């Protein structure tokens, strides 16, 4: 603080010299006589000596850079001692220290035939197991190439949402592609033409279109939003023997946030637009198909046909809701391996409110006997192999309409 004013004065003097005062002094000195010039030079010597003394004093009183650094370090040390030391967070094994990028890879009804889609289809109960298998498949000695993954598998699409370190983007995509070939048993030539892959903003935009119903087979259908919610719930599940979900999810923070954003957008689209007005699901579209073709193919009005529904899952419930909305008293037989579960579907409040007065249940053991009495049979089970073959429908005396809304297919070719 003592030498700041002095430095300021020296700076002012330097500015005056730079502005031309020095030139004026020299011109004045030239016009002086020798005796006067000697006097001026003497004064200049005194001035320079005083200036040198001032600079030397500033140098003596100023701290060197080393001394300043030492004093700052001592101050930091004192401050650090006065504060309690924060516990250091242990480094996670295989932790990723780089930026993460999101991706989606899969196929859908837009380009892939059902014969290919069913090769990749995964039952909802196995979504987490499938995701964990992918994470472990893509693990290397240096860490996880795909540390986060989530599965969305429906009748019309199969999609893997995953995250990877930014610098391992292409390695991650290659790993997922290879994993899908291994799981499906399809070669690169058989599978790759139907696969799509998006990264970053494109992956997020695709998810938003899916959750909003814009990418669905039936535009605006509401079931897909529930399926995206299920994907999110599975991927964040902790898992364990006492948990409802035995296998923990592999979603992680990045994929979980991405799916949560997709759910939020899906809700907003349905709230702020009319996309959901009059929308239908695959199940209700199947009912519409049956109604439009019953007279042509069965020679009966839709209200008079006997309908068999094989399976008692979500798709069958939606099918019954659509069917009873059109014909509350239509004759229906719901076939399922667990008769109790089939009865529970018919006792569902929404289903019961729309109809079902002529509905009954039957065991899977009696499926072919039920089919003999039916005019229309809808199949919607989780079986991974066909359950109805050509020989099961041979010898019928009257027409039978088979409508398969399952993936993998429940009805074999040739039926």
MOKA-V181494 format. One record per backbone hydrogen bond with DSSP energy under -1.0 kcal/mol. NH is the residue of the N-H (numbers start at 1). CO is the residue of the C=O. If there is no record, write none. Layout:
nh->NH co->CO
nh->NH co->CO
//
This chain:
nh->7 co->3
nh->8 co->4
nh->9 co->5
nh->10 co->6
nh->11 co->7
nh->12 co->8
nh->13 co->9
nh->14 co->10
nh->15 co->11
nh->16 co->12
nh->17 co->13
nh->18 co->14
nh->19 co->15
nh->20 co->17
nh->21 co->16
nh->24 co->20
nh->25 co->21
nh->26 co->22
nh->27 co->23
nh->28 co->24
nh->29 co->25
nh->30 co->26
nh->31 co->27
nh->37 co->33
nh->38 co->34
nh->39 co->35
nh->40 co->36
nh->41 co->37
nh->42 co->38
nh->43 co->39
nh->44 co->40
nh->45 co->41
nh->46 co->42
nh->47 co->43
nh->48 co->44
nh->49 co->45
nh->50 co->46
nh->51 co->47
nh->52 co->48
nh->53 co->49
nh->54 co->50
nh->55 co->51
nh->56 co->52
nh->57 co->53
nh->58 co->54
nh->59 co->55
nh->60 co->56
nh->61 co->57
nh->62 co->58
nh->68 co->64
nh->69 co->65
nh->70 co->66
nh->71 co->67
nh->72 co->68
nh->73 co->69
nh->74 co->70
nh->75 co->71
nh->76 co->72
nh->77 co->73
nh->78 co->74
nh->79 co->75
nh->80 co->76
nh->81 co->77
nh->82 co->78
nh->95 co->92
nh->101 co->164
nh->103 co->162
nh->104 co->198
nh->105 co->160
nh->106 co->196
nh->107 co->158
nh->109 co->156
nh->111 co->108
nh->112 co->108
nh->116 co->113
nh->117 co->113
nh->118 co->114
nh->121 co->117
nh->126 co->123
nh->127 co->124
nh->130 co->126
nh->131 co->127
nh->132 co->128
nh->133 co->129
nh->134 co->130
nh->135 co->131
nh->136 co->132
nh->137 co->133
nh->138 co->134
nh->139 co->136
nh->140 co->143
nh->143 co->140
nh->145 co->138
nh->148 co->163
nh->149 co->250
nh->150 co->161
nh->152 co->159
nh->154 co->157
nh->158 co->107
nh->159 co->152
nh->160 co->105
nh->161 co->150
nh->162 co->103
nh->163 co->148
nh->164 co->101
nh->166 co->99
nh->168 co->165
nh->169 co->166
nh->172 co->168
nh->173 co->169
nh->174 co->170
nh->175 co->171
nh->176 co->172
nh->177 co->173
nh->178 co->174
nh->179 co->175
nh->180 co->176
nh->181 co->177
nh->182 co->178
nh->183 co->179
nh->184 co->180
nh->185 co->181
nh->191 co->187
nh->192 co->188
nh->194 co->191
nh->196 co->106
nh->198 co->104
nh->200 co->102
nh->202 co->199
nh->204 co->200
nh->205 co->201
nh->206 co->202
nh->207 co->203
nh->208 co->204
nh->209 co->205
nh->210 co->206
nh->211 co->207
nh->212 co->208
nh->213 co->210
nh->214 co->209
nh->215 co->209
nh->220 co->213
nh->221 co->218
nh->226 co->222
nh->227 co->223
nh->228 co->224
nh->229 co->225
nh->230 co->226
nh->231 co->227
nh->232 co->228
nh->233 co->229
nh->234 co->230
nh->235 co->231
nh->236 co->232
nh->237 co->234
nh->240 co->246
nh->243 co->240
nh->249 co->237
nh->251 co->235
nh->255 co->251
nh->256 co->252
nh->257 co->253
nh->258 co->254
nh->259 co->255
nh->260 co->256
nh->261 co->257
nh->262 co->258
nh->263 co->259
nh->264 co->260
nh->265 co->261
nh->266 co->262
nh->267 co->263
nh->268 co->264
nh->269 co->265
nh->270 co->266
nh->271 co->267
nh->272 co->268
nh->273 co->269
nh->277 co->274
nh->279 co->276
nh->285 co->281
nh->286 co->282
nh->287 co->283
nh->288 co->284
nh->289 co->285
nh->290 co->286
nh->291 co->287
nh->292 co->288
nh->293 co->289
nh->294 co->290
nh->297 co->293
nh->298 co->294
nh->300 co->294
nh->304 co->301
nh->307 co->331
nh->308 co->376
nh->309 co->333
nh->310 co->378
nh->311 co->335
nh->317 co->313
nh->318 co->314
nh->319 co->315
nh->320 co->316
nh->321 co->317
nh->322 co->318
nh->323 co->319
nh->324 co->320
nh->325 co->321
nh->326 co->322
nh->327 co->323
nh->330 co->327
nh->332 co->358
nh->333 co->307
nh->334 co->360
nh->335 co->309
nh->336 co->362
nh->342 co->338
nh->343 co->339
nh->344 co->340
nh->345 co->341
nh->346 co->342
nh->347 co->343
nh->352 co->348
nh->353 co->349
nh->355 co->351
nh->356 co->328
nh->359 co->356
nh->360 co->332
nh->362 co->334
nh->366 co->363
nh->367 co->364
nh->370 co->366
nh->371 co->367
nh->372 co->368
nh->373 co->370
nh->375 co->306
nh->376 co->306
nh->377 co->401
nh->378 co->308
nh->379 co->403
nh->380 co->310
nh->387 co->410
nh->388 co->410
nh->392 co->389
nh->393 co->390
nh->401 co->375
nh->403 co->377
nh->405 co->379
nh->412 co->388
nh->415 co->412
//
